[in-house]
Amino acid sequence: MFYVNSRAIIERTVGGRAEIIVQTRNKPGGPRRVELPGGRIEPFESLVAALVREVKEETGLDLVEIEGQETRIETAGINPDFEVECIRPFAAYQTTKGPIDSVGVYFRCKAAGELLEAGDETLRPRWVAVEEIRRMMAQDPLQFADVDRAGLLFYLKHPE
């Protein structure tokens, strides 16, 4: 099995403090871990469309800004039987060991709306200070979803 994922690092600044949204994975039979919003793209769904859909399903928020969207190129209209999207994400990942083989991209985003209490297989989407994420990662990195550990470490190392 091979998966492709689109994941969101949703940011805001409140009182000079940077925050991002994390949530708790609540998939039947799976571990409850802290994760970023996002998930698997559907066949022939664009990375951006999947990102927007997954964020809405899991958090209730609407994405109003996606960093890199201005770089998006698509080939619609060139060949009616074949279309491709090319875009610059914030970061990309690939699993190199583990039970599930996957690749994915992270986009830095801004969102609007009200957070849900629970979303599609998620609980408690919430704003958390970036410094708290840094502390949580140092204290117990295994509390985070497997793929998001690398994405969060990359984000903490490359904040701008």
N, C-alpha and C positions, 0 to 999 in steps of 0.2 A: 504494500500500500504506500502511496506517495501523495503528499498533500502540499498545496500552495496556500499560503495565508497572507492576509493583509491586516496589519495591526496599527493601533492608534496610540500615540502619546499626546493626550489632550492636555493642553497647558492653559494656565491663567496666572495672573499676578494679583494678589490681594494684600494690600498694606505693605507693598514692597517685597512680599514673600512669594516665591515661585511655587506653584502647586500643579500636580497632575492627577488624573483620575486613575484609580485602581479599583478592582472589584474582586470578589471571591468567587472562584469557579465552583459551580454546584451541579456537576454532571453526575447523573446516577451511576454509582459504582466507581466513581473516580475520586481522587483526593481533593480536598478543599484547599486550594492554594490561592494566593494573591496573584492577580494577573492584570495585564493591560487589556482594554477592549479590543476585539477583533476576532477573526477566525478564518475558516476555510472559504476560498472562493468557489463559486459554482462553475460548472463547465462553461467556458467562453464568457464568463463575467469579467469585466475589467477590474483591475486592482482598486481603482477609485470607487467604482460602484459597490464592490464588496465591502470596502472600508465604511462607506456611508451606511450601507444596510446593516452591517454587524454592529456599528456603534449605536444605531437607532434601536435595534433589537435588544441589545444588552444594557444600555444605559438610559434610553429614552431621549437622548440628546440629538440635535441636528448639527452636523458639521457645517461651520460657516467659513472656515479657512483651512486649506490643506497645503502645507508647505511643499513646494515642488510641483503643484498642479499647473503652474504657469509654464512648466517645461514640457507638459504633455503633448505628445505627437500621436496622431492616429492615422491609419492608412485607409479609412473609409472612403469609398468612391474610386479608389485606384483599381482594385480588382473586386468585383462584387461577390466573389466566392472566398475571399481571404482578407481578414482585417487584423491589424496588430496595434497594440497600444505600447508606447514607450514613454517612460516617466522617470524623473529623478526622485527616489525616496530619500528619507533621512538616513536609513540604514537597511541592510539586508542580512539575513541569517540563513544558515544551512545546518541541519543537524548532522553531526559526523559520527555519532554513536547513540544507540538507544533503541527503544521498541518501535518508534514511528519515524520514518524518513520524511523530512519536510524541508521546504524552503519558504521564506517569507520576507516581507518588507515592512518596515516601520515608517509611518508618516507622522510628523509633528503637526498638530492640529489645534484649532480653536473651535469651540462649540457653544451652542445656545440652547436654552430650554431648561426643564426641570428633570433632575435625576430620578429614576425609578427606584423603588425599594428593592425590587428583584427584576431581573431581565431574563432573557433566553439562556437558561442554564447558568445564571449568575445571581449573586446576592450582593447587596450593599455596595453598589457603585458609589464611590466617594472621592472627594478631593483630599489629597494628602500632600503636605509640604515636601518638596524635593529633599530637603535636609532630613526629614523623617524617613523617606525612602532610603537615603544613604545610610542612616543609622540601622534601619531594619535589615538592609542588605549585609551590613557588617556583622550584625548580631546573629542572624539566622538566614542565610541566603536560600535555604531549602524551603522556606515558607512561600517562595515565589514559584510560579509555574516554570517548568523546565526551559521553554524557549524564551520566556521573558526575562530570565536572569541575565542572559547575554545582552538582550536589548536594553535593559535598565542600566547595566554596567556601562554599555556604550554611551547611553544618554548622559549618565553621570560624568563620564570622562570628556564628553564633547557637548557641553550644554548650549553652545551657540552655533 
